[in-house]
Amino acid sequence: MVCPICGKANDCQMNGDKKCWCFELAVDTAKLGLALKDKSKDQCLCRICLISLSI
């Protein structure tokens, strides 16, 4: 799968046997909504894009 923001691999681990790294980052829902405007909200973001939204 690819990140809907940057188009790079998102390295999603939701299908693995452990909890994905993305659950460890707190992201403001307003920032996330703006970043995903006009994009699919059903896709996972890559670590770099998610970290940039968590700052």
Helices and strands as residue ranges (DSSP letters): G 21-24, H 29-35, H 47-54
